[in-house]
Amino acid sequence: MCLGLVMKVISIDDKEALCDYLGNRRKIRIDVIKDVVLGDYLLVHAGFAISKLNKEEGEERLNIFRELEEKIGEIRK
């Protein structure tokens, strides 16, 4: 099973986008996704955007990941 993360586009430079995942920023290849714009939510795997999500779905998934990371942090204490 592969895990894709939801990341928000914060800048674009040709075929790469700087994206944010809960405060962590990474350059992501956006070659295969059409019409990527600032503020888009992308599903990312292995440094490549594999699909674009609408705003509601992107925010919902990010909130789920945020809650999961908070719970993991509590368990590790």
Secondary structure as UniProt FT lines:
FT   STRAND          5..13
FT   TURN            14..15
FT   STRAND          16..21
FT   TURN            22..23
FT   STRAND          24..29
FT   TURN            31..32
FT   TURN            38..39
FT   STRAND          41..45
FT   TURN            46..47
FT   STRAND          48..53
FT   HELIX           55..76
//
